[in-house]
Amino acid sequence: MLDERTVRIEDGTRPFVGVRGVEPDTVAFLEEQGYVVDPSDEASSCTVLIEPGVLAAPSNKVDLIAHIEASSGPLLKLGRWPDEAKSAFCLAGDLDALSLRDYLGRLTWR
């Protein structure tokens, strides 16, 4: 588990999702999706600002995520683990094989 999360941000647009006047459930949902949410007075300087007027347009959470992802500015997002997974396993292959037969031949133990 990561105890501290620190990122250095240059002056200008802050790569967060600013929220102002939205329900706590919406804020919790955005944080669960991995967005860094800023409810402070500086929320208007974030890449995306979610306000009650903005939420009237998206009809559901999928539309809200689409609205956020459509932003053209920088956006900091933490990856989330599905179903509270504690680890991951990755199996990668060698993609420079000349043919499927060559590729499968490399998988055999010699």
Backbone as a printed PyTorch tensor [residue, N CA C, xyz], in Angstrom:
tensor([[[  0.8430,  -1.1750,   0.0000],
         [  0.0000,   0.0000,   0.0000],
         [  0.8840,   1.2330,   0.0000]],

        [[  0.5130,   2.2010,  -0.7830],
         [  1.2610,   3.4310,  -0.9100],
         [  0.8260,   4.3910,   0.1870]],

        [[  1.7470,   4.7850,   1.0500],
         [  1.3960,   5.6410,   2.1760],
         [  1.3360,   7.1140,   1.8000]],

        [[  2.1530,   7.5290,   0.8480],
         [  2.2000,   8.9400,   0.4950],
         [  2.1870,   9.0810,  -1.0120]],

        [[  1.4300,  10.0370,  -1.4930],
         [  1.3610,  10.3040,  -2.9350],
         [  1.7300,  11.7600,  -3.1480]],

        [[  2.8340,  11.9790,  -3.8080],
         [  3.3100,  13.3270,  -4.0390],
         [  3.6000,  13.5110,  -5.5150]],

        [[  3.1410,  14.6070,  -6.0590],
         [  3.4270,  14.9320,  -7.4480],
         [  3.7260,  16.4340,  -7.5290]],

        [[  4.7390,  16.7750,  -8.2950],
         [  5.1210,  18.1790,  -8.4590],
         [  4.4000,  18.7090,  -9.6990]],

        [[  3.6740,  19.8060,  -9.5230],
         [  2.8760,  20.3720, -10.6120],
         [  3.3710,  21.7710, -10.9150]],

        [[  3.5940,  22.0360, -12.1930],
         [  4.0150,  23.3690, -12.6320],
         [  2.8410,  24.3370, -12.4920]],

        [[  3.1420,  25.6300, -12.5140],
         [  2.0810,  26.6410, -12.4680],
         [  1.1970,  26.5230, -13.7070]],

        [[ -0.0450,  26.8750, -13.5580],
         [ -0.9920,  26.8090, -14.6710],
         [ -2.1740,  25.9380, -14.3040]],

        [[ -2.7240,  25.2860, -15.2970],
         [ -3.8800,  24.4270, -15.0740],
         [ -3.4990,  23.2440, -14.2000]],

        [[ -4.2970,  23.0020, -13.1960],
         [ -4.0410,  21.8800, -12.2810],
         [ -4.7140,  20.6410, -12.8520]],

        [[ -4.0160,  19.5130, -12.9780],
         [ -4.5540,  18.3230, -13.6630],
         [ -5.5040,  17.4890, -12.7960]],

        [[ -6.4730,  18.1470, -12.1820],
         [ -7.4180,  17.4980, -11.2920],
         [ -8.8390,  17.7270, -11.7940]],

        [[ -9.7810,  17.0650, -11.1450],
         [-11.2010,  17.3140, -11.3880],
         [-11.6900,  18.1920, -10.2450]],

        [[-12.0020,  19.4360, -10.5580],
         [-12.5260,  20.3450,  -9.5540],
         [-14.0180,  20.1100,  -9.3810]],

        [[-14.4910,  20.1360,  -8.1660],
         [-15.9220,  19.9700,  -7.8970],
         [-16.4020,  21.1220,  -7.0270]],

        [[-17.5910,  21.5770,  -7.3510],
         [-18.1710,  22.6710,  -6.5810],
         [-19.6810,  22.4620,  -6.5150]],

        [[-20.2100,  22.2780,  -5.3050],
         [-21.6450,  22.1760,  -5.1160],
         [-22.2720,  20.8800,  -5.6010]],

        [[-21.5060,  19.7870,  -5.6560],
         [-22.0610,  18.5010,  -6.0990],
         [-22.2610,  17.5920,  -4.8910]],

        [[-23.0590,  16.5820,  -5.0730],
         [-23.3850,  15.6420,  -3.9970],
         [-22.1400,  14.8480,  -3.5640]],

        [[-22.0340,  14.5060,  -2.2940],
         [-20.9100,  13.6920,  -1.8170],
         [-20.8200,  12.3360,  -2.5210]],

        [[-21.9530,  11.7780,  -2.9400],
         [-21.9290,  10.5040,  -3.6670],
         [-21.1850,  10.6360,  -4.9890]],

        [[-21.3670,  11.7760,  -5.6570],
         [-20.6770,  12.0130,  -6.9320],
         [-19.1820,  12.1540,  -6.7070]],

        [[-18.7940,  12.8710,  -5.6620],
         [-17.3750,  13.0310,  -5.3260],
         [-16.7590,  11.6630,  -5.0150]],

        [[-17.4600,  10.8660,  -4.2220],
         [-16.9560,   9.5320,  -3.8770],
         [-16.8230,   8.6670,  -5.1240]],

        [[-17.7780,   8.7590,  -6.0500],
         [-17.7080,   7.9920,  -7.2910],
         [-16.4860,   8.3990,  -8.1070]],

        [[-16.2430,   9.6930,  -8.2350],
         [-15.0860,  10.1660,  -9.0080],
         [-13.7760,   9.7130,  -8.3830]],

        [[-13.6870,   9.7600,  -7.0650],
         [-12.4810,   9.2880,  -6.3910],
         [-12.3100,   7.7900,  -6.5750]],

        [[-13.4060,   7.0480,  -6.5500],
         [-13.3530,   5.6020,  -6.7650],
         [-12.8620,   5.2720,  -8.1730]],

        [[-13.1690,   6.1440,  -9.1260],
         [-12.7250,   5.9410, -10.5030],
         [-11.2550,   6.3120, -10.7000]],

        [[-10.6260,   6.8820,  -9.6590],
         [ -9.2040,   7.1880,  -9.7260],
         [ -8.8710,   8.6360,  -9.9810]],

        [[ -9.8760,   9.4910, -10.1190],
         [ -9.5980,  10.9090, -10.3550],
         [ -9.1640,  11.5830,  -9.0630]],

        [[ -8.2630,  12.5330,  -9.1870],
         [ -7.8790,  13.3540,  -8.0500],
         [ -8.8740,  14.5050,  -8.0260]],

        [[ -9.6970,  14.5460,  -7.0000],
         [-10.7950,  15.5050,  -6.9070],
         [-10.3980,  16.6420,  -5.9820]],

        [[-10.6670,  17.8740,  -6.4170],
         [-10.3450,  19.0530,  -5.6240],
         [-11.6210,  19.8470,  -5.3320]],

        [[-12.0970,  19.7970,  -4.0840],
         [-13.2900,  20.5630,  -3.7170],
         [-12.9630,  21.9480,  -3.1350]],

        [[-11.7030,  22.3620,  -3.2120],
         [-11.2690,  23.6020,  -2.5690],
         [-11.7090,  24.8260,  -3.3760]],

        [[-11.3290,  25.9920,  -2.8830],
         [-11.6260,  27.2480,  -3.5780],
         [-10.8780,  27.3540,  -4.9030]],

        [[ -9.8370,  26.5450,  -5.0820],
         [ -9.0540,  26.5650,  -6.3150],
         [ -9.5960,  25.5990,  -7.3720]],

        [[-10.7850,  25.0550,  -7.1640],
         [-11.3660,  24.0740,  -8.0820],
         [-11.5170,  24.6230,  -9.4970]],

        [[-11.7310,  25.9160,  -9.6310],
         [-11.9150,  26.4920, -10.9710],
         [-10.6250,  26.5040, -11.7870]],

        [[ -9.4660,  26.2930, -11.1490],
         [ -8.2030,  26.2520, -11.8850],
         [ -7.8360,  24.8280, -12.3140]],

        [[ -8.7370,  23.8710, -12.1000],
         [ -8.4930,  22.4780, -12.4890],
         [ -8.8180,  22.2730, -13.9640]],

        [[ -8.3120,  21.1920, -14.5330],
         [ -8.5700,  20.8700, -15.9350],
         [-10.0600,  20.7610, -16.2130]],

        [[-10.7990,  20.1210, -15.3180],
         [-12.2390,  19.9480, -15.4670],
         [-12.9070,  20.4430, -14.1920]],

        [[-13.9990,  21.1910, -14.3530],
         [-14.7700,  21.6580, -13.2080],
         [-16.1750,  21.0790, -13.3150]],

        [[-16.5740,  20.3300, -12.2880],
         [-17.9130,  19.7500, -12.2410],
         [-18.7390,  20.5790, -11.2660]],

        [[-19.7930,  21.1810, -11.7890],
         [-20.7230,  21.9710, -11.0000],
         [-22.1280,  21.4470, -11.2420]],

        [[-23.1100,  21.8690, -10.4310],
         [-24.4850,  21.4020, -10.6580],
         [-24.9800,  21.6320, -12.0830]],

        [[-24.6350,  22.7100, -12.7250],
         [-25.0470,  22.9630, -14.1100],
         [-24.4430,  21.9690, -15.0880]],

        [[-23.2190,  21.5320, -14.8280],
         [-22.5500,  20.5590, -15.6890],
         [-23.1960,  19.1880, -15.5310]],

        [[-23.5820,  18.8680, -14.2930],
         [-24.1840,  17.5660, -14.0410],
         [-25.5730,  17.4330, -14.6470]],

        [[-26.2100,  18.5290, -15.0120],
         [-27.5320,  18.4400, -15.6340],
         [-27.4190,  17.8400, -17.0270]],

        [[-26.2860,  18.0620, -17.7050],
         [-26.1130,  17.5300, -19.0660],
         [-25.8750,  16.0240, -19.0670]],

        [[-24.8990,  15.5060, -18.3130],
         [-24.7210,  14.0530, -18.3040],
         [-25.8730,  13.3780, -17.5640]],

        [[-26.4860,  12.4030, -18.1900],
         [-27.6470,  11.7640, -17.5820],
         [-27.2760,  10.6190, -16.6490]],

        [[-26.0430,  10.1350, -16.7420],
         [-25.6300,   9.0450, -15.8590],
         [-24.1310,   9.1140, -15.6280]],

        [[-23.6120,   8.1740, -14.8630],
         [-22.1980,   8.1950, -14.5050],
         [-21.2960,   7.9670, -15.7120]],

        [[-21.7730,   7.1850, -16.6660],
         [-20.9780,   6.9510, -17.8760],
         [-20.7990,   8.2620, -18.6430]],

        [[-21.8760,   9.0550, -18.7390],
         [-21.7860,  10.3470, -19.4110],
         [-20.8840,  11.3110, -18.6490]],

        [[-20.9040,  11.2280, -17.3230],
         [-20.0360,  12.0800, -16.5170],
         [-18.5720,  11.7500, -16.7820]],

        [[-18.2410,  10.4750, -16.8110],
         [-16.8640,  10.0480, -17.1100],
         [-16.4820,  10.4790, -18.5210]],

        [[-17.3930,  10.3250, -19.4730],
         [-17.1160,  10.7420, -20.8550],
         [-16.8480,  12.2400, -20.9120]],

        [[-17.5900,  13.0200, -20.1480],
         [-17.3850,  14.4710, -20.1020],
         [-15.9840,  14.7960, -19.5700]],

        [[-15.5810,  14.1070, -18.5340],
         [-14.2520,  14.3450, -17.9530],
         [-13.1600,  13.9250, -18.9250]],

        [[-13.2950,  12.7500, -19.5140],
         [-12.2670,  12.2320, -20.4230],
         [-12.1770,  13.0300, -21.7220]],

        [[-13.2220,  13.7910, -22.0700],
         [-13.2070,  14.5960, -23.2940],
         [-12.4190,  15.8950, -23.1280]],

        [[-11.9630,  16.1740, -21.9170],
         [-11.2130,  17.4060, -21.7010],
         [ -9.8990,  17.3560, -22.4670]],

        [[ -9.4770,  18.5190, -22.9330],
         [ -8.2560,  18.5640, -23.7500],
         [ -7.0040,  18.8450, -22.9260]],

        [[ -7.1700,  19.1730, -21.6650],
         [ -6.0310,  19.5000, -20.8220],
         [ -5.4530,  18.2940, -20.1200]],

        [[ -4.3920,  18.5150, -19.3460],
         [ -3.7710,  17.4190, -18.5950],
         [ -4.7030,  16.9460, -17.4850]],

        [[ -4.6640,  15.6490, -17.2070],
         [ -5.5310,  15.0830, -16.1870],
         [ -4.7890,  13.9740, -15.4560]],

        [[ -4.6280,  14.1250, -14.1570],
         [ -3.9580,  13.1290, -13.3260],
         [ -4.9920,  12.1390, -12.8360]],

        [[ -4.7250,  10.8600, -13.0530],
         [ -5.6720,   9.8240, -12.6480],
         [ -4.8820,   8.6520, -12.0840]],

        [[ -5.3230,   8.1500, -10.9560],
         [ -4.6920,   6.9900, -10.3460],
         [ -5.3870,   5.7390, -10.8640]],

        [[ -4.6040,   4.7170, -11.2120],
         [ -5.1950,   3.4640, -11.6670],
         [ -5.9210,   2.7800, -10.5240]],

        [[ -7.0160,   2.1230, -10.8300],
         [ -7.7680,   1.4380,  -9.7870],
         [ -7.6980,  -0.0620,  -9.9970]],

        [[ -7.7530,  -0.7880,  -8.9140],
         [ -7.7160,  -2.2360,  -8.9610],
         [ -9.1470,  -2.7630,  -8.9310]],

        [[ -9.4980,  -3.6840,  -9.8050],
         [-10.8630,  -4.2260,  -9.7960],
         [-11.1090,  -5.1300,  -8.5970]],

        [[-12.2700,  -5.0190,  -8.0170],
         [-12.7030,  -5.8890,  -6.9220],
         [-11.6830,  -5.9930,  -5.7970]],

        [[-11.0400,  -4.8830,  -5.4880],
         [-10.0610,  -4.8180,  -4.4020],
         [ -8.9350,  -5.8440,  -4.5560]],

        [[ -8.5150,  -6.0840,  -5.7770],
         [ -7.4200,  -7.0290,  -6.0320],
         [ -6.1630,  -6.5480,  -5.3240]],

        [[ -5.3650,  -7.4690,  -4.8480],
         [ -4.1460,  -7.1270,  -4.1170],
         [ -2.8930,  -7.2270,  -4.9780]],

        [[ -2.9790,  -7.8830,  -6.1340],
         [ -1.8150,  -8.0100,  -7.0070],
         [ -2.2950,  -8.2620,  -8.4320]],

        [[ -1.3410,  -8.2990,  -9.3470],
         [ -1.6670,  -8.5310, -10.7510],
         [ -0.6490,  -9.4870, -11.3510]],

        [[ -1.0390, -10.1590, -12.4060],
         [ -0.1540, -11.0840, -13.1090],
         [ -0.2100, -10.7220, -14.5850]],

        [[  0.9460, -10.6040, -15.1980],
         [  1.0140, -10.2390, -16.6070],
         [  1.8000, -11.3120, -17.3470]],

        [[  1.2380, -11.8050, -18.4310],
         [  1.9110, -12.7790, -19.2800],
         [  2.1320, -12.1180, -20.6330]],

        [[  3.3740, -11.9630, -21.0210],
         [  3.6930, -11.2950, -22.2740],
         [  4.4720, -12.2500, -23.1620]],

        [[  4.3010, -12.0840, -24.4470],
         [  4.9960, -12.9460, -25.3970],
         [  5.9810, -12.1740, -26.2440]],

        [[  6.7220, -12.8820, -27.0550],
         [  7.7060, -12.3050, -27.9550],
         [  7.0240, -12.0410, -29.2900]],

        [[  6.8720, -10.7840, -29.6560],
         [  6.0880, -10.4520, -30.8440],
         [  6.9060, -10.3410, -32.1280]],

        [[  8.2030, -10.6250, -32.0830],
         [  8.9940, -10.4740, -33.2960],
         [  9.1470, -11.7830, -34.0720]],

        [[  8.3490, -12.7870, -33.7740],
         [  8.4150, -14.0710, -34.4830],
         [  7.9900, -13.8680, -35.9390]],

        [[  8.5720, -14.6690, -36.8310],
         [  8.2800, -14.5150, -38.2490],
         [  6.9420, -15.1110, -38.6500]],

        [[  6.5420, -16.1630, -38.0090],
         [  5.2640, -16.7960, -38.3320],
         [  4.6670, -17.3720, -37.0600]],

        [[  3.4300, -17.8190, -37.1450],
         [  2.7980, -18.4300, -35.9850],
         [  3.5560, -19.6870, -35.5500]],

        [[  4.0500, -20.4560, -36.5170],
         [  4.8200, -21.6620, -36.2000],
         [  6.1010, -21.2950, -35.4380]],

        [[  6.8280, -20.2390, -35.9050],
         [  8.0180, -19.7810, -35.1980],
         [  7.6830, -19.3260, -33.7820]],

        [[  6.6010, -18.6080, -33.6850],
         [  6.1840, -18.0950, -32.3760],
         [  5.8790, -19.2480, -31.4240]],

        [[  5.0980, -20.2210, -31.8630],
         [  4.7490, -21.3570, -31.0130],
         [  5.9780, -22.2050, -30.6910]],

        [[  6.9290, -22.2760, -31.6270],
         [  8.1590, -23.0210, -31.3760],
         [  8.9820, -22.4240, -30.2390]],

        [[  8.8900, -21.1360, -30.0440],
         [  9.6320, -20.4860, -28.9630],
         [  9.0120, -20.7680, -27.6000]],

        [[  7.7750, -21.2010, -27.5690],
         [  7.0950, -21.4750, -26.3010],
         [  7.4540, -22.8320, -25.7210]],

        [[  8.0210, -23.7210, -26.5260],
         [  8.3640, -25.0590, -26.0270],
         [  9.6130, -24.9700, -25.1830]],

        [[  9.6910, -25.8320, -24.1760],
         [ 10.8510, -25.8770, -23.2840],
         [ 11.9350, -26.7330, -23.9220]],

        [[ 13.0980, -26.2270, -23.9990],
         [ 14.1980, -26.9730, -24.6110],
         [ 15.2590, -27.2590, -23.6210]]])
